[in-house]
Amino acid sequence: MPKKKATADELIWLFHEKLAGTDLPNAKIAIIPIGSGNWSALTDATERRRYPHLATTVARIEKQMRGRYSLKES
């Protein structure tokens, strides 16, 4: 199944949709390109200290979404 192309803003919105039911609904997330269509999600260090499980939650969501979405070149 081919991956759907999404912009960084769309990926951030999808992250916030998945985080809406948790105690991390307003986490700051940045999407950065890494290679051709690949991407990675970054979080703020201050928030990672405040919410120790943020990094693992974002990594889990990123793994799910990287299988479905590639970053659309702007």
Contacts in CASP RR format, 6 or more apart in sequence:
PFRMAT RR
TARGET T0000
AUTHOR 0000-0000-0000
METHOD contacts of the structure
MODEL  1
MPKKKATADELIWLFHEKLAGTDLPNAKIAIIPIGSGNWSALTDATERRR
YPHLATTVARIEKQMRGRYSLKES
3 67 0 8 1.000
3 68 0 8 1.000
3 69 0 8 1.000
3 70 0 8 1.000
4 68 0 8 1.000
4 69 0 8 1.000
4 70 0 8 1.000
5 69 0 8 1.000
5 70 0 8 1.000
5 71 0 8 1.000
5 72 0 8 1.000
6 14 0 8 1.000
6 69 0 8 1.000
6 70 0 8 1.000
6 71 0 8 1.000
6 72 0 8 1.000
7 71 0 8 1.000
7 72 0 8 1.000
7 74 0 8 1.000
8 30 0 8 1.000
8 31 0 8 1.000
8 32 0 8 1.000
8 33 0 8 1.000
8 39 0 8 1.000
8 71 0 8 1.000
8 74 0 8 1.000
11 31 0 8 1.000
11 39 0 8 1.000
11 41 0 8 1.000
11 65 0 8 1.000
11 69 0 8 1.000
11 71 0 8 1.000
12 29 0 8 1.000
12 30 0 8 1.000
12 31 0 8 1.000
14 65 0 8 1.000
14 69 0 8 1.000
15 27 0 8 1.000
15 29 0 8 1.000
15 41 0 8 1.000
15 58 0 8 1.000
15 61 0 8 1.000
15 65 0 8 1.000
16 25 0 8 1.000
16 27 0 8 1.000
16 29 0 8 1.000
18 61 0 8 1.000
19 25 0 8 1.000
19 27 0 8 1.000
19 57 0 8 1.000
19 61 0 8 1.000
22 57 0 8 1.000
23 51 0 8 1.000
24 51 0 8 1.000
24 54 0 8 1.000
24 57 0 8 1.000
27 43 0 8 1.000
27 44 0 8 1.000
27 47 0 8 1.000
27 51 0 8 1.000
27 54 0 8 1.000
27 58 0 8 1.000
28 43 0 8 1.000
28 44 0 8 1.000
28 47 0 8 1.000
29 41 0 8 1.000
29 42 0 8 1.000
29 43 0 8 1.000
29 58 0 8 1.000
30 41 0 8 1.000
30 42 0 8 1.000
30 43 0 8 1.000
31 39 0 8 1.000
31 40 0 8 1.000
31 41 0 8 1.000
31 42 0 8 1.000
31 71 0 8 1.000
32 39 0 8 1.000
32 40 0 8 1.000
32 42 0 8 1.000
33 39 0 8 1.000
33 71 0 8 1.000
33 73 0 8 1.000
34 40 0 8 1.000
37 70 0 8 1.000
37 71 0 8 1.000
37 72 0 8 1.000
37 73 0 8 1.000
38 66 0 8 1.000
38 70 0 8 1.000
38 71 0 8 1.000
39 66 0 8 1.000
39 69 0 8 1.000
39 70 0 8 1.000
39 71 0 8 1.000
40 62 0 8 1.000
41 58 0 8 1.000
41 61 0 8 1.000
41 62 0 8 1.000
43 54 0 8 1.000
43 55 0 8 1.000
43 58 0 8 1.000
47 54 0 8 1.000
48 54 0 8 1.000
48 55 0 8 1.000
END
